[in-house]
Amino acid sequence: MSTKEKIREKVSLKQATSINNEIIVFNDDVNTFDHVIETLIRVCEHTPEQAEQCSLIVHYNGKCTVKTGSYDQLKPQCTQLLEAGLSAEIV
């Protein structure tokens, strides 16, 4: 394997591992469907349909991955979800 191929392989591996973080939103007995949907649209840039589907998954399954990406990208979004009163974490 050439040096150029090794570098390309390292970059590909780094890119693959750096986007494997997820924001997970958890169900609670406090927030309304409308609030969760509006927050996902505003913070995570979901379409209305996507936000509604995520809110139903959260309700029936107890949690849902709402966004994937690098930790640095997800951190401010997760903070905004928490500030809006949702239960969320980055994994």
Number of C-alpha atoms within 10 A of each C-alpha: 5 7 8 9 10 11 11 12 12 12 12 12 11 11 12 11 12 13 15 12 18 19 22 18 26 18 19 14 6 9 13 11 16 12 15 22 21 18 19 26 17 15 15 19 14 18 14 13 11 14 23 19 14 22 26 17 17 21 16 11 11 13 19 21 18 18 20 17 15 17 17 11 13 20 15 12 20 24 16 18 22 14 10 14 15 21 16 21 17 18 11
